[in-house]
């Protein structure tokens, strides 16, 4: 028997899956956002492929915006709720932003956390 479960320490989502529209990288470079601006806001993500397991909520994970297959690390979130659709093999849920990387930290995050040159969004922008 096989398993379709994937354990995650990262919430990597596209705009269509619910990445916060409020987080715009170009605006962030001009005037950095802080988590304080989003302290009472709960965001939702939906239809992540596969059944994904996180530690019991609230758990801290990395927030990554998947932009055409390239990853932009934004900071840290608490996963508050996880819902699995066993028929469609997808994961949805809710999260709160707890820390937003500064633009300088964003430049370092992929190198420190991920190291996959094929998914480094900021490397492509150079």
C-alpha positions in Angstrom: 0.0 0.0 0.0 1.2 3.5 -0.8 0.7 6.8 1.0 -0.3 10.1 -0.4 0.6 12.1 2.8 3.3 14.7 2.8 4.7 16.3 6.0 5.4 20.1 5.7 7.3 22.8 7.5 6.4 25.3 4.8 3.1 26.8 3.5 4.0 27.3 -0.2 1.0 28.6 -2.1 0.2 30.4 -5.3 -2.0 33.5 -5.5 -4.9 31.3 -6.7 -4.4 29.1 -3.6 -4.8 32.1 -1.3 -1.4 33.8 -1.0 -2.3 37.2 0.6 -2.8 39.8 -2.1 -1.8 42.4 0.4 1.8 41.2 0.3 3.3 42.8 -2.8 7.0 42.4 -3.2 7.6 45.7 -5.1 5.6 47.6 -2.4 7.5 45.7 0.4 10.9 46.9 -1.1 9.7 50.5 -1.0 8.1 50.4 2.4 8.5 47.1 4.3 5.4 45.5 5.8 5.4 44.2 9.3 3.4 41.4 10.9 1.9 44.0 13.2 -0.2 45.3 10.3 -1.8 41.9 9.9 -2.0 40.9 13.6 -5.8 40.4 13.7 -6.2 39.0 10.1 -6.8 35.3 9.4 -6.0 34.2 5.9 -7.2 31.1 4.1 -5.4 28.8 1.7 -7.1 26.2 -0.4 -6.6 23.3 -2.7 -2.9 22.5 -2.1 -2.3 19.3 -3.9 -1.7 16.2 -1.8 -2.7 15.5 1.8 -0.3 17.6 3.8 0.4 17.1 7.5 1.5 19.9 9.9 2.2 19.7 13.6 -0.9 20.4 15.7 -2.1 24.0 15.2 -1.0 26.6 15.9 2.3 25.6 14.4 4.9 28.0 13.0 5.9 27.3 9.3 7.6 29.3 6.6 5.3 31.3 4.3 6.3 31.1 0.6 4.7 32.7 -2.4 4.9 30.3 -5.4 5.2 32.6 -8.5 5.2 30.5 -11.6 7.2 27.8 -9.9 9.7 30.2 -8.3 9.6 30.6 -4.5 9.7 33.9 -2.6 10.1 33.4 1.1 8.0 36.0 3.0 8.3 35.0 6.7 6.6 33.0 9.3 2.9 32.1 9.9 0.9 30.0 12.3 -1.2 27.4 10.7 -4.5 27.6 12.6 -6.7 25.1 10.8 -6.1 22.3 8.3 -8.8 20.5 6.3 -8.1 17.5 4.1 -10.3 16.6 1.1 -9.7 12.9 0.9 -11.5 12.5 -2.4 -9.6 15.2 -4.3 -6.4 14.7 -2.3 -6.0 18.4 -1.4 -5.3 20.4 1.8 -6.8 23.7 2.8 -6.8 25.7 5.9 -6.3 29.0 7.8 -3.2 30.9 9.0 -2.0 34.1 10.7 1.1 36.0 9.8 3.5 36.2 12.8 6.6 37.6 11.1 7.4 39.2 7.8 11.0 39.1 6.6 12.6 42.4 5.8 13.6 42.8 2.1 17.2 42.0 3.1 16.1 38.8 5.0 14.1 37.8 2.0 17.3 37.8 -0.1 18.9 35.5 2.3 16.0 33.2 3.1 16.1 30.9 0.1 19.8 30.4 0.4 19.6 29.6 4.1 16.4 27.5 4.1 15.9 25.9 0.7 19.1 26.0 -1.5 17.3 24.7 -4.7 18.5 27.1 -7.5 15.6 26.1 -9.7 13.0 27.6 -7.3 14.8 30.8 -6.2 12.5 33.7 -7.2 15.0 36.4 -6.3 17.9 34.7 -8.3 15.8 35.0 -11.4 15.3 38.7 -10.8 19.0 39.5 -10.8 
